[in-house]
Protein backbone atom coordinates (compact mmCIF):
# COMPACT_ATOMS: atom_id res chain seq x y z
CA UNK A 1 0.00 0.00 0.00
CA UNK A 2 1.46 3.36 -1.05
CA UNK A 3 1.02 6.48 1.03
CA UNK A 4 1.78 10.13 0.50
CA UNK A 5 3.43 12.26 3.14
CA UNK A 6 2.68 15.99 2.88
CA UNK A 7 4.36 18.64 5.02
CA UNK A 8 3.23 22.27 5.07
CA UNK A 9 4.96 24.90 7.17
CA UNK A 10 3.80 28.46 7.77
CA UNK A 11 6.00 30.78 9.81
CA UNK A 12 4.65 33.93 11.46
CA UNK A 13 7.12 36.62 10.48
CA UNK A 14 4.91 39.61 11.31
CA UNK A 15 7.32 40.83 13.99
CA UNK A 16 9.62 43.77 13.18
CA UNK A 17 12.73 41.64 13.72
CA UNK A 18 12.02 39.79 10.48
CA UNK A 19 12.33 42.87 8.28
CA UNK A 20 15.30 45.18 7.66
CA UNK A 21 14.07 48.16 5.67
CA UNK A 22 17.58 49.59 5.32
CA UNK A 23 19.55 46.68 3.88
CA UNK A 24 18.84 44.08 1.23
CA UNK A 25 21.14 41.05 1.48
CA UNK A 26 21.37 37.70 -0.38
CA UNK A 27 19.04 35.03 0.99
CA UNK A 28 20.98 32.21 2.67
CA UNK A 29 18.94 29.67 0.69
CA UNK A 30 18.37 31.06 -2.82
CA UNK A 31 20.90 33.95 -2.89
CA UNK A 32 18.29 36.41 -4.22
CA UNK A 33 18.36 39.73 -2.35
CA UNK A 34 15.83 40.15 0.43
CA UNK A 35 15.07 42.48 3.31
CA UNK A 36 13.59 39.59 5.30
CA UNK A 37 15.54 38.07 8.22
CA UNK A 38 15.19 34.72 9.97
CA UNK A 39 15.13 34.33 13.76
CA UNK A 40 18.94 34.47 13.83
CA UNK A 41 18.97 37.77 11.90
CA UNK A 42 20.32 36.14 8.72
CA UNK A 43 18.86 37.24 5.38
CA UNK A 44 16.25 34.69 4.25
CA UNK A 45 12.92 34.79 2.43
CA UNK A 46 10.04 33.49 4.52
CA UNK A 47 9.09 31.03 1.76
CA UNK A 48 12.68 29.74 1.59
CA UNK A 49 12.74 29.18 5.37
CA UNK A 50 9.35 27.42 5.23
CA UNK A 51 10.50 25.16 2.37
CA UNK A 52 13.74 24.37 4.20
CA UNK A 53 11.88 23.35 7.37
CA UNK A 54 9.32 21.34 5.38
CA UNK A 55 12.09 19.42 3.57
CA UNK A 56 13.76 18.66 6.90
CA UNK A 57 10.50 17.45 8.45
CA UNK A 58 9.72 15.39 5.37
CA UNK A 59 13.11 13.68 5.60
CA UNK A 60 12.57 12.89 9.28
CA UNK A 61 9.05 11.63 8.55
CA UNK A 62 10.27 9.34 5.77
CA UNK A 63 13.03 7.99 8.01
CA UNK A 64 10.52 7.23 10.77
CA UNK A 65 8.19 5.49 8.34
CA UNK A 66 11.08 3.44 6.89
CA UNK A 67 11.99 2.31 10.43
CA UNK A 68 8.55 0.87 11.08
CA UNK A 69 8.68 -2.89 11.29
CA UNK A 70 5.96 -4.97 9.67
CA UNK A 71 4.91 -7.62 12.17
CA UNK A 72 5.64 -11.14 11.04
CA UNK A 73 2.62 -13.27 10.25
CA UNK A 74 1.84 -16.22 12.47
CA UNK A 75 2.79 -18.57 9.63
CA UNK A 76 6.30 -17.14 9.28
CA UNK A 77 6.77 -17.34 13.06
CA UNK A 78 5.84 -21.03 12.94
CA UNK A 79 8.30 -21.63 10.10
CA UNK A 80 11.11 -20.01 12.08
CA UNK A 81 10.28 -22.04 15.20
CA UNK A 82 10.40 -25.41 13.40
PyMOL Python script that loads the backbone (N, CA, C, O; Angstrom):
from pymol import cmd

cmd.read_pdbstr("""\
ATOM      1  N   UNK A   1       0.845  -1.172   0.000  1.00  0.00           N
ATOM      2  CA  UNK A   1       0.000   0.000   0.000  1.00  0.00           C
ATOM      3  C   UNK A   1       0.896   1.242   0.000  1.00  0.00           C
ATOM      4  O   UNK A   1       1.774   1.379   0.851  1.00  0.00           O
ATOM      5  N   UNK A   2       0.674   2.124  -0.936  1.00  0.00           N
ATOM      6  CA  UNK A   2       1.455   3.360  -1.047  1.00  0.00           C
ATOM      7  C   UNK A   2       0.761   4.480  -0.273  1.00  0.00           C
ATOM      8  O   UNK A   2      -0.466   4.543  -0.198  1.00  0.00           O
ATOM      9  N   UNK A   3       1.563   5.339   0.286  1.00  0.00           N
ATOM     10  CA  UNK A   3       1.024   6.484   1.026  1.00  0.00           C
ATOM     11  C   UNK A   3       1.787   7.733   0.620  1.00  0.00           C
ATOM     12  O   UNK A   3       2.917   7.669   0.137  1.00  0.00           O
ATOM     13  N   UNK A   4       1.147   8.853   0.827  1.00  0.00           N
ATOM     14  CA  UNK A   4       1.776  10.132   0.502  1.00  0.00           C
ATOM     15  C   UNK A   4       1.946  10.918   1.791  1.00  0.00           C
ATOM     16  O   UNK A   4       1.025  11.030   2.600  1.00  0.00           O
ATOM     17  N   UNK A   5       3.131  11.454   1.959  1.00  0.00           N
ATOM     18  CA  UNK A   5       3.429  12.260   3.140  1.00  0.00           C
ATOM     19  C   UNK A   5       3.542  13.711   2.704  1.00  0.00           C
ATOM     20  O   UNK A   5       4.390  14.046   1.878  1.00  0.00           O
ATOM     21  N   UNK A   6       2.696  14.577   3.252  1.00  0.00           N
ATOM     22  CA  UNK A   6       2.682  15.993   2.883  1.00  0.00           C
ATOM     23  C   UNK A   6       3.030  16.824   4.110  1.00  0.00           C
ATOM     24  O   UNK A   6       2.471  16.626   5.189  1.00  0.00           O
ATOM     25  N   UNK A   7       3.958  17.755   3.931  1.00  0.00           N
ATOM     26  CA  UNK A   7       4.361  18.637   5.024  1.00  0.00           C
ATOM     27  C   UNK A   7       4.164  20.079   4.574  1.00  0.00           C
ATOM     28  O   UNK A   7       4.686  20.490   3.537  1.00  0.00           O
ATOM     29  N   UNK A   8       3.417  20.839   5.352  1.00  0.00           N
ATOM     30  CA  UNK A   8       3.231  22.266   5.072  1.00  0.00           C
ATOM     31  C   UNK A   8       3.663  23.044   6.306  1.00  0.00           C
ATOM     32  O   UNK A   8       3.290  22.724   7.435  1.00  0.00           O
ATOM     33  N   UNK A   9       4.456  24.070   6.056  1.00  0.00           N
ATOM     34  CA  UNK A   9       4.958  24.900   7.166  1.00  0.00           C
ATOM     35  C   UNK A   9       4.592  26.347   6.881  1.00  0.00           C
ATOM     36  O   UNK A   9       4.786  26.839   5.769  1.00  0.00           O
ATOM     37  N   UNK A  10       4.065  27.021   7.886  1.00  0.00           N
ATOM     38  CA  UNK A  10       3.799  28.458   7.767  1.00  0.00           C
ATOM     39  C   UNK A  10       4.397  29.143   8.993  1.00  0.00           C
ATOM     40  O   UNK A  10       4.009  28.875  10.130  1.00  0.00           O
ATOM     41  N   UNK A  11       5.352  30.034   8.730  1.00  0.00           N
ATOM     42  CA  UNK A  11       5.998  30.779   9.806  1.00  0.00           C
ATOM     43  C   UNK A  11       5.343  32.150   9.964  1.00  0.00           C
ATOM     44  O   UNK A  11       4.979  32.786   8.975  1.00  0.00           O
ATOM     45  N   UNK A  12       5.197  32.595  11.194  1.00  0.00           N
ATOM     46  CA  UNK A  12       4.652  33.927  11.459  1.00  0.00           C
ATOM     47  C   UNK A  12       5.824  34.910  11.570  1.00  0.00           C
ATOM     48  O   UNK A  12       6.500  34.980  12.596  1.00  0.00           O
ATOM     49  N   UNK A  13       6.043  35.653  10.505  1.00  0.00           N
ATOM     50  CA  UNK A  13       7.120  36.625  10.475  1.00  0.00           C
ATOM     51  C   UNK A  13       6.564  38.051  10.502  1.00  0.00           C
ATOM     52  O   UNK A  13       7.103  38.936   9.837  1.00  0.00           O
ATOM     53  N   UNK A  14       5.514  38.275  11.250  1.00  0.00           N
ATOM     54  CA  UNK A  14       4.909  39.609  11.309  1.00  0.00           C
ATOM     55  C   UNK A  14       5.682  40.546  12.229  1.00  0.00           C
ATOM     56  O   UNK A  14       5.488  41.761  12.175  1.00  0.00           O
ATOM     57  N   UNK A  15       6.548  40.004  13.064  1.00  0.00           N
ATOM     58  CA  UNK A  15       7.324  40.834  13.989  1.00  0.00           C
ATOM     59  C   UNK A  15       8.343  41.692  13.262  1.00  0.00           C
ATOM     60  O   UNK A  15       8.819  41.314  12.192  1.00  0.00           O
ATOM     61  N   UNK A  16       8.684  42.839  13.827  1.00  0.00           N
ATOM     62  CA  UNK A  16       9.616  43.768  13.181  1.00  0.00           C
ATOM     63  C   UNK A  16      11.030  43.212  13.024  1.00  0.00           C
ATOM     64  O   UNK A  16      11.782  43.692  12.176  1.00  0.00           O
ATOM     65  N   UNK A  17      11.403  42.224  13.811  1.00  0.00           N
ATOM     66  CA  UNK A  17      12.732  41.640  13.724  1.00  0.00           C
ATOM     67  C   UNK A  17      12.973  40.851  12.443  1.00  0.00           C
ATOM     68  O   UNK A  17      14.109  40.504  12.119  1.00  0.00           O
ATOM     69  N   UNK A  18      11.896  40.573  11.720  1.00  0.00           N
ATOM     70  CA  UNK A  18      12.023  39.791  10.484  1.00  0.00           C
ATOM     71  C   UNK A  18      12.143  40.669   9.243  1.00  0.00           C
ATOM     72  O   UNK A  18      12.134  40.160   8.123  1.00  0.00           O
ATOM     73  N   UNK A  19      12.253  41.972   9.432  1.00  0.00           N
ATOM     74  CA  UNK A  19      12.333  42.868   8.277  1.00  0.00           C
ATOM     75  C   UNK A  19      13.373  43.958   8.538  1.00  0.00           C
ATOM     76  O   UNK A  19      13.356  44.617   9.577  1.00  0.00           O
ATOM     77  N   UNK A  20      14.277  44.133   7.573  1.00  0.00           N
ATOM     78  CA  UNK A  20      15.301  45.183   7.660  1.00  0.00           C
ATOM     79  C   UNK A  20      15.075  46.132   6.490  1.00  0.00           C
ATOM     80  O   UNK A  20      15.495  45.855   5.366  1.00  0.00           O
ATOM     81  N   UNK A  21      14.418  47.238   6.756  1.00  0.00           N
ATOM     82  CA  UNK A  21      14.065  48.158   5.668  1.00  0.00           C
ATOM     83  C   UNK A  21      15.276  48.865   5.068  1.00  0.00           C
ATOM     84  O   UNK A  21      15.193  49.414   3.970  1.00  0.00           O
ATOM     85  N   UNK A  22      16.397  48.855   5.781  1.00  0.00           N
ATOM     86  CA  UNK A  22      17.577  49.587   5.322  1.00  0.00           C
ATOM     87  C   UNK A  22      18.526  48.778   4.440  1.00  0.00           C
ATOM     88  O   UNK A  22      19.210  49.344   3.587  1.00  0.00           O
ATOM     89  N   UNK A  23      18.574  47.470   4.636  1.00  0.00           N
ATOM     90  CA  UNK A  23      19.552  46.677   3.885  1.00  0.00           C
ATOM     91  C   UNK A  23      18.917  45.457   3.233  1.00  0.00           C
ATOM     92  O   UNK A  23      18.154  44.721   3.860  1.00  0.00           O
ATOM     93  N   UNK A  24      19.247  45.262   1.970  1.00  0.00           N
ATOM     94  CA  UNK A  24      18.837  44.079   1.229  1.00  0.00           C
ATOM     95  C   UNK A  24      20.073  43.205   1.042  1.00  0.00           C
ATOM     96  O   UNK A  24      21.068  43.643   0.466  1.00  0.00           O
ATOM     97  N   UNK A  25      20.004  41.969   1.533  1.00  0.00           N
ATOM     98  CA  UNK A  25      21.143  41.047   1.477  1.00  0.00           C
ATOM     99  C   UNK A  25      20.727  39.754   0.767  1.00  0.00           C
ATOM    100  O   UNK A  25      19.536  39.462   0.664  1.00  0.00           O
ATOM    101  N   UNK A  26      21.707  38.975   0.275  1.00  0.00           N
ATOM    102  CA  UNK A  26      21.373  37.703  -0.379  1.00  0.00           C
ATOM    103  C   UNK A  26      20.768  36.705   0.610  1.00  0.00           C
ATOM    104  O   UNK A  26      21.277  36.518   1.715  1.00  0.00           O
ATOM    105  N   UNK A  27      19.691  36.079   0.198  1.00  0.00           N
ATOM    106  CA  UNK A  27      19.038  35.029   0.990  1.00  0.00           C
ATOM    107  C   UNK A  27      20.015  33.870   1.183  1.00  0.00           C
ATOM    108  O   UNK A  27      20.723  33.490   0.250  1.00  0.00           O
ATOM    109  N   UNK A  28      20.053  33.315   2.377  1.00  0.00           N
ATOM    110  CA  UNK A  28      20.976  32.214   2.669  1.00  0.00           C
ATOM    111  C   UNK A  28      20.601  30.937   1.936  1.00  0.00           C
ATOM    112  O   UNK A  28      21.412  30.014   1.852  1.00  0.00           O
ATOM    113  N   UNK A  29      19.378  30.868   1.399  1.00  0.00           N
ATOM    114  CA  UNK A  29      18.939  29.666   0.690  1.00  0.00           C
ATOM    115  C   UNK A  29      19.044  29.831  -0.824  1.00  0.00           C
ATOM    116  O   UNK A  29      19.653  29.002  -1.500  1.00  0.00           O
ATOM    117  N   UNK A  30      18.450  30.903  -1.356  1.00  0.00           N
ATOM    118  CA  UNK A  30      18.367  31.056  -2.824  1.00  0.00           C
ATOM    119  C   UNK A  30      19.274  32.144  -3.386  1.00  0.00           C
ATOM    120  O   UNK A  30      19.331  32.318  -4.603  1.00  0.00           O
ATOM    121  N   UNK A  31      19.965  32.861  -2.560  1.00  0.00           N
ATOM    122  CA  UNK A  31      20.897  33.955  -2.892  1.00  0.00           C
ATOM    123  C   UNK A  31      20.272  35.146  -3.624  1.00  0.00           C
ATOM    124  O   UNK A  31      21.004  35.995  -4.133  1.00  0.00           O
ATOM    125  N   UNK A  32      18.961  35.229  -3.689  1.00  0.00           N
ATOM    126  CA  UNK A  32      18.291  36.409  -4.223  1.00  0.00           C
ATOM    127  C   UNK A  32      18.185  37.435  -3.091  1.00  0.00           C
ATOM    128  O   UNK A  32      17.912  37.069  -1.948  1.00  0.00           O
ATOM    129  N   UNK A  33      18.398  38.699  -3.400  1.00  0.00           N
ATOM    130  CA  UNK A  33      18.362  39.727  -2.354  1.00  0.00           C
ATOM    131  C   UNK A  33      16.998  39.804  -1.674  1.00  0.00           C
ATOM    132  O   UNK A  33      15.950  39.666  -2.304  1.00  0.00           O
ATOM    133  N   UNK A  34      17.057  40.028  -0.364  1.00  0.00           N
ATOM    134  CA  UNK A  34      15.835  40.155   0.428  1.00  0.00           C
ATOM    135  C   UNK A  34      16.076  41.062   1.626  1.00  0.00           C
ATOM    136  O   UNK A  34      17.200  41.189   2.112  1.00  0.00           O
ATOM    137  N   UNK A  35      15.022  41.678   2.083  1.00  0.00           N
ATOM    138  CA  UNK A  35      15.074  42.479   3.308  1.00  0.00           C
ATOM    139  C   UNK A  35      14.553  41.679   4.500  1.00  0.00           C
ATOM    140  O   UNK A  35      14.558  42.167   5.631  1.00  0.00           O
ATOM    141  N   UNK A  36      14.107  40.460   4.246  1.00  0.00           N
ATOM    142  CA  UNK A  36      13.590  39.589   5.304  1.00  0.00           C
ATOM    143  C   UNK A  36      14.758  38.959   6.075  1.00  0.00           C
ATOM    144  O   UNK A  36      15.832  38.733   5.516  1.00  0.00           O
ATOM    145  N   UNK A  37      14.536  38.680   7.361  1.00  0.00           N
ATOM    146  CA  UNK A  37      15.539  38.069   8.221  1.00  0.00           C
ATOM    147  C   UNK A  37      14.910  36.910   8.992  1.00  0.00           C
ATOM    148  O   UNK A  37      13.754  36.981   9.409  1.00  0.00           O
ATOM    149  N   UNK A  38      15.690  35.841   9.176  1.00  0.00           N
ATOM    150  CA  UNK A  38      15.193  34.720   9.970  1.00  0.00           C
ATOM    151  C   UNK A  38      15.356  35.036  11.460  1.00  0.00           C
ATOM    152  O   UNK A  38      15.739  36.150  11.818  1.00  0.00           O
ATOM    153  N   UNK A  39      15.071  34.079  12.315  1.00  0.00           N
ATOM    154  CA  UNK A  39      15.127  34.332  13.761  1.00  0.00           C
ATOM    155  C   UNK A  39      16.548  34.582  14.265  1.00  0.00           C
ATOM    156  O   UNK A  39      16.735  35.092  15.370  1.00  0.00           O
ATOM    157  N   UNK A  40      17.542  34.228  13.464  1.00  0.00           N
ATOM    158  CA  UNK A  40      18.944  34.467  13.826  1.00  0.00           C
ATOM    159  C   UNK A  40      19.446  35.805  13.280  1.00  0.00           C
ATOM    160  O   UNK A  40      20.576  36.208  13.554  1.00  0.00           O
ATOM    161  N   UNK A  41      18.589  36.498  12.499  1.00  0.00           N
ATOM    162  CA  UNK A  41      18.974  37.766  11.901  1.00  0.00           C
ATOM    163  C   UNK A  41      19.672  37.618  10.554  1.00  0.00           C
ATOM    164  O   UNK A  41      20.193  38.593  10.011  1.00  0.00           O
ATOM    165  N   UNK A  42      19.682  36.411  10.018  1.00  0.00           N
ATOM    166  CA  UNK A  42      20.320  36.137   8.723  1.00  0.00           C
ATOM    167  C   UNK A  42      19.297  36.357   7.606  1.00  0.00           C
ATOM    168  O   UNK A  42      18.129  35.991   7.740  1.00  0.00           O
ATOM    169  N   UNK A  43      19.752  36.962   6.498  1.00  0.00           N
ATOM    170  CA  UNK A  43      18.859  37.240   5.376  1.00  0.00           C
ATOM    171  C   UNK A  43      18.271  35.941   4.822  1.00  0.00           C
ATOM    172  O   UNK A  43      19.005  35.013   4.483  1.00  0.00           O
ATOM    173  N   UNK A  44      16.939  35.886   4.735  1.00  0.00           N
ATOM    174  CA  UNK A  44      16.254  34.692   4.246  1.00  0.00           C
ATOM    175  C   UNK A  44      14.807  35.043   3.917  1.00  0.00           C
ATOM    176  O   UNK A  44      14.128  35.696   4.710  1.00  0.00           O
ATOM    177  N   UNK A  45      14.337  34.611   2.748  1.00  0.00           N
ATOM    178  CA  UNK A  45      12.923  34.785   2.429  1.00  0.00           C
ATOM    179  C   UNK A  45      12.099  33.872   3.338  1.00  0.00           C
ATOM    180  O   UNK A  45      12.546  32.787   3.708  1.00  0.00           O
ATOM    181  N   UNK A  46      10.917  34.309   3.686  1.00  0.00           N
ATOM    182  CA  UNK A  46      10.037  33.490   4.516  1.00  0.00           C
ATOM    183  C   UNK A  46       9.720  32.178   3.801  1.00  0.00           C
ATOM    184  O   UNK A  46       9.742  31.113   4.419  1.00  0.00           O
ATOM    185  N   UNK A  47       9.425  32.249   2.509  1.00  0.00           N
ATOM    186  CA  UNK A  47       9.090  31.029   1.764  1.00  0.00           C
ATOM    187  C   UNK A  47      10.278  30.075   1.696  1.00  0.00           C
ATOM    188  O   UNK A  47      10.088  28.859   1.733  1.00  0.00           O
ATOM    189  N   UNK A  48      11.493  30.599   1.598  1.00  0.00           N
ATOM    190  CA  UNK A  48      12.683  29.741   1.592  1.00  0.00           C
ATOM    191  C   UNK A  48      12.846  29.037   2.935  1.00  0.00           C
ATOM    192  O   UNK A  48      13.156  27.847   2.977  1.00  0.00           O
ATOM    193  N   UNK A  49      12.638  29.763   4.031  1.00  0.00           N
ATOM    194  CA  UNK A  49      12.742  29.177   5.368  1.00  0.00           C
ATOM    195  C   UNK A  49      11.666  28.109   5.565  1.00  0.00           C
ATOM    196  O   UNK A  49      11.941  27.045   6.119  1.00  0.00           O
ATOM    197  N   UNK A  50      10.444  28.390   5.112  1.00  0.00           N
ATOM    198  CA  UNK A  50       9.349  27.422   5.234  1.00  0.00           C
ATOM    199  C   UNK A  50       9.647  26.162   4.429  1.00  0.00           C
ATOM    200  O   UNK A  50       9.429  25.054   4.918  1.00  0.00           O
ATOM    201  N   UNK A  51      10.143  26.316   3.200  1.00  0.00           N
ATOM    202  CA  UNK A  51      10.501  25.157   2.369  1.00  0.00           C
ATOM    203  C   UNK A  51      11.622  24.341   3.006  1.00  0.00           C
ATOM    204  O   UNK A  51      11.595  23.111   2.990  1.00  0.00           O
ATOM    205  N   UNK A  52      12.602  25.038   3.564  1.00  0.00           N
ATOM    206  CA  UNK A  52      13.735  24.368   4.198  1.00  0.00           C
ATOM    207  C   UNK A  52      13.270  23.511   5.386  1.00  0.00           C
ATOM    208  O   UNK A  52      13.696  22.366   5.538  1.00  0.00           O
ATOM    209  N   UNK A  53      12.405  24.071   6.212  1.00  0.00           N
ATOM    210  CA  UNK A  53      11.876  23.346   7.371  1.00  0.00           C
ATOM    211  C   UNK A  53      11.009  22.178   6.918  1.00  0.00           C
ATOM    212  O   UNK A  53      11.087  21.087   7.481  1.00  0.00           O
ATOM    213  N   UNK A  54      10.177  22.411   5.893  1.00  0.00           N
ATOM    214  CA  UNK A  54       9.315  21.342   5.375  1.00  0.00           C
ATOM    215  C   UNK A  54      10.148  20.180   4.830  1.00  0.00           C
ATOM    216  O   UNK A  54       9.822  19.018   5.073  1.00  0.00           O
ATOM    217  N   UNK A  55      11.221  20.487   4.096  1.00  0.00           N
ATOM    218  CA  UNK A  55      12.089  19.422   3.568  1.00  0.00           C
ATOM    219  C   UNK A  55      12.732  18.630   4.705  1.00  0.00           C
ATOM    220  O   UNK A  55      12.849  17.407   4.633  1.00  0.00           O
ATOM    221  N   UNK A  56      13.147  19.338   5.751  1.00  0.00           N
ATOM    222  CA  UNK A  56      13.761  18.660   6.900  1.00  0.00           C
ATOM    223  C   UNK A  56      12.748  17.751   7.595  1.00  0.00           C
ATOM    224  O   UNK A  56      13.059  16.607   7.927  1.00  0.00           O
ATOM    225  N   UNK A  57      11.542  18.261   7.814  1.00  0.00           N
ATOM    226  CA  UNK A  57      10.496  17.453   8.453  1.00  0.00           C
ATOM    227  C   UNK A  57      10.101  16.261   7.591  1.00  0.00           C
ATOM    228  O   UNK A  57       9.844  15.172   8.105  1.00  0.00           O
ATOM    229  N   UNK A  58      10.055  16.471   6.284  1.00  0.00           N
ATOM    230  CA  UNK A  58       9.716  15.385   5.368  1.00  0.00           C
ATOM    231  C   UNK A  58      10.767  14.279   5.438  1.00  0.00           C
ATOM    232  O   UNK A  58      10.430  13.095   5.453  1.00  0.00           O
ATOM    233  N   UNK A  59      12.032  14.668   5.481  1.00  0.00           N
ATOM    234  CA  UNK A  59      13.106  13.675   5.601  1.00  0.00           C
ATOM    235  C   UNK A  59      13.006  12.884   6.889  1.00  0.00           C
ATOM    236  O   UNK A  59      13.188  11.667   6.887  1.00  0.00           O
ATOM    237  N   UNK A  60      12.721  13.560   7.984  1.00  0.00           N
ATOM    238  CA  UNK A  60      12.568  12.888   9.275  1.00  0.00           C
ATOM    239  C   UNK A  60      11.363  11.961   9.232  1.00  0.00           C
ATOM    240  O   UNK A  60      11.424  10.828   9.710  1.00  0.00           O
ATOM    241  N   UNK A  61      10.261  12.447   8.654  1.00  0.00           N
ATOM    242  CA  UNK A  61       9.048  11.626   8.547  1.00  0.00           C
ATOM    243  C   UNK A  61       9.282  10.369   7.730  1.00  0.00           C
ATOM    244  O   UNK A  61       8.847   9.283   8.112  1.00  0.00           O
ATOM    245  N   UNK A  62       9.967  10.516   6.610  1.00  0.00           N
ATOM    246  CA  UNK A  62      10.266   9.339   5.773  1.00  0.00           C
ATOM    247  C   UNK A  62      11.163   8.353   6.509  1.00  0.00           C
ATOM    248  O   UNK A  62      10.975   7.141   6.408  1.00  0.00           O
ATOM    249  N   UNK A  63      12.134   8.872   7.249  1.00  0.00           N
ATOM    250  CA  UNK A  63      13.027   7.987   8.005  1.00  0.00           C
ATOM    251  C   UNK A  63      12.251   7.229   9.078  1.00  0.00           C
ATOM    252  O   UNK A  63      12.497   6.043   9.296  1.00  0.00           O
ATOM    253  N   UNK A  64      11.327   7.896   9.743  1.00  0.00           N
ATOM    254  CA  UNK A  64      10.524   7.227  10.770  1.00  0.00           C
ATOM    255  C   UNK A  64       9.627   6.159  10.160  1.00  0.00           C
ATOM    256  O   UNK A  64       9.461   5.079  10.726  1.00  0.00           O
ATOM    257  N   UNK A  65       9.053   6.465   9.008  1.00  0.00           N
ATOM    258  CA  UNK A  65       8.193   5.495   8.335  1.00  0.00           C
ATOM    259  C   UNK A  65       9.014   4.290   7.881  1.00  0.00           C
ATOM    260  O   UNK A  65       8.562   3.152   8.009  1.00  0.00           O
ATOM    261  N   UNK A  66      10.215   4.529   7.354  1.00  0.00           N
ATOM    262  CA  UNK A  66      11.076   3.440   6.891  1.00  0.00           C
ATOM    263  C   UNK A  66      11.513   2.546   8.052  1.00  0.00           C
ATOM    264  O   UNK A  66      11.794   1.365   7.846  1.00  0.00           O
ATOM    265  N   UNK A  67      11.574   3.090   9.263  1.00  0.00           N
ATOM    266  CA  UNK A  67      11.991   2.313  10.426  1.00  0.00           C
ATOM    267  C   UNK A  67      10.874   1.436  10.996  1.00  0.00           C
ATOM    268  O   UNK A  67      11.132   0.553  11.814  1.00  0.00           O
ATOM    269  N   UNK A  68       9.657   1.674  10.572  1.00  0.00           N
ATOM    270  CA  UNK A  68       8.547   0.869  11.078  1.00  0.00           C
ATOM    271  C   UNK A  68       8.755  -0.582  10.673  1.00  0.00           C
ATOM    272  O   UNK A  68       9.128  -0.864   9.535  1.00  0.00           O
ATOM    273  N   UNK A  69       8.522  -1.476  11.574  1.00  0.00           N
ATOM    274  CA  UNK A  69       8.677  -2.894  11.289  1.00  0.00           C
ATOM    275  C   UNK A  69       7.296  -3.508  11.041  1.00  0.00           C
ATOM    276  O   UNK A  69       6.352  -3.291  11.801  1.00  0.00           O
ATOM    277  N   UNK A  70       7.209  -4.268   9.972  1.00  0.00           N
ATOM    278  CA  UNK A  70       5.962  -4.968   9.671  1.00  0.00           C
ATOM    279  C   UNK A  70       5.962  -6.243  10.500  1.00  0.00           C
ATOM    280  O   UNK A  70       6.885  -7.052  10.399  1.00  0.00           O
ATOM    281  N   UNK A  71       4.928  -6.426  11.320  1.00  0.00           N
ATOM    282  CA  UNK A  71       4.909  -7.619  12.172  1.00  0.00           C
ATOM    283  C   UNK A  71       4.865  -8.883  11.317  1.00  0.00           C
ATOM    284  O   UNK A  71       4.170  -8.949  10.303  1.00  0.00           O
ATOM    285  N   UNK A  72       5.612  -9.862  11.751  1.00  0.00           N
ATOM    286  CA  UNK A  72       5.640 -11.137  11.036  1.00  0.00           C
ATOM    287  C   UNK A  72       4.305 -11.839  11.202  1.00  0.00           C
ATOM    288  O   UNK A  72       3.672 -11.749  12.254  1.00  0.00           O
ATOM    289  N   UNK A  73       3.883 -12.532  10.167  1.00  0.00           N
ATOM    290  CA  UNK A  73       2.622 -13.273  10.252  1.00  0.00           C
ATOM    291  C   UNK A  73       2.829 -14.495  11.145  1.00  0.00           C
ATOM    292  O   UNK A  73       3.960 -14.919  11.384  1.00  0.00           O
ATOM    293  N   UNK A  74       1.764 -15.031  11.614  1.00  0.00           N
ATOM    294  CA  UNK A  74       1.838 -16.221  12.470  1.00  0.00           C
ATOM    295  C   UNK A  74       2.480 -17.376  11.721  1.00  0.00           C
ATOM    296  O   UNK A  74       3.207 -18.168  12.320  1.00  0.00           O
ATOM    297  N   UNK A  75       2.225 -17.487  10.424  1.00  0.00           N
ATOM    298  CA  UNK A  75       2.793 -18.573   9.632  1.00  0.00           C
ATOM    299  C   UNK A  75       4.314 -18.478   9.580  1.00  0.00           C
ATOM    300  O   UNK A  75       5.000 -19.487   9.745  1.00  0.00           O
ATOM    301  N   UNK A  76       4.852 -17.273   9.351  1.00  0.00           N
ATOM    302  CA  UNK A  76       6.302 -17.137   9.279  1.00  0.00           C
ATOM    303  C   UNK A  76       6.940 -17.383  10.642  1.00  0.00           C
ATOM    304  O   UNK A  76       8.070 -17.868  10.707  1.00  0.00           O
ATOM    305  N   UNK A  77       6.249 -17.061  11.722  1.00  0.00           N
ATOM    306  CA  UNK A  77       6.767 -17.339  13.062  1.00  0.00           C
ATOM    307  C   UNK A  77       6.843 -18.848  13.293  1.00  0.00           C
ATOM    308  O   UNK A  77       7.791 -19.343  13.903  1.00  0.00           O
ATOM    309  N   UNK A  78       5.836 -19.575  12.800  1.00  0.00           N
ATOM    310  CA  UNK A  78       5.840 -21.030  12.944  1.00  0.00           C
ATOM    311  C   UNK A  78       6.966 -21.644  12.131  1.00  0.00           C
ATOM    312  O   UNK A  78       7.594 -22.604  12.576  1.00  0.00           O
ATOM    313  N   UNK A  79       7.230 -21.109  10.954  1.00  0.00           N
ATOM    314  CA  UNK A  79       8.297 -21.634  10.102  1.00  0.00           C
ATOM    315  C   UNK A  79       9.655 -21.437  10.774  1.00  0.00           C
ATOM    316  O   UNK A  79      10.513 -22.317  10.711  1.00  0.00           O
ATOM    317  N   UNK A  80       9.847 -20.302  11.407  1.00  0.00           N
ATOM    318  CA  UNK A  80      11.112 -20.014  12.077  1.00  0.00           C
ATOM    319  C   UNK A  80      11.295 -20.938  13.278  1.00  0.00           C
ATOM    320  O   UNK A  80      12.408 -21.390  13.550  1.00  0.00           O
ATOM    321  N   UNK A  81      10.209 -21.220  13.999  1.00  0.00           N
ATOM    322  CA  UNK A  81      10.279 -22.045  15.204  1.00  0.00           C
ATOM    323  C   UNK A  81      10.570 -23.504  14.876  1.00  0.00           C
ATOM    324  O   UNK A  81      11.145 -24.205  15.709  1.00  0.00           O
ATOM    325  N   UNK A  82      10.200 -23.981  13.705  1.00  0.00           N
ATOM    326  CA  UNK A  82      10.397 -25.409  13.400  1.00  0.00           C
ATOM    327  C   UNK A  82      11.723 -25.717  12.784  1.00  0.00           C
ATOM    328  O   UNK A  82      12.010 -26.876  12.482  1.00  0.00           O
TER     329      UNK A  82
END
""", "prot")
cmd.dss("prot")
cmd.show_as("cartoon", "prot")
cmd.util.cbc("prot")
cmd.orient("prot")
